[in-house]
Amino acid sequence: MLHTQLYRHYSDAHERKARRIIDELFHAFRQDPRLLPPQLIRSESDAPRGGDYVAGMTDRYAIREYAAVCGGEN
């Protein structure tokens, strides 16, 4: 019971938060590729590279990018 109420609850909340951060970053980069680092943008067709950029982020970096790009706190 403790496992379900404490440990599982904790991981569920963190998983939802992580999914939200990743989803919002991905959509922000798809909507406005200019938000991507300049070295990743060569043309308008580079917009799909935002997914690769997000996929390669560490947790901490994604949280910092989310705050910078989406204006939200983690």
Secondary structure as UniProt FT lines:
FT   HELIX           3..8
FT   HELIX           9..31
FT   HELIX           33..35
FT   HELIX           38..40
FT   HELIX           44..46
FT   TURN            47..48
FT   HELIX           49..55
FT   HELIX           59..70
//
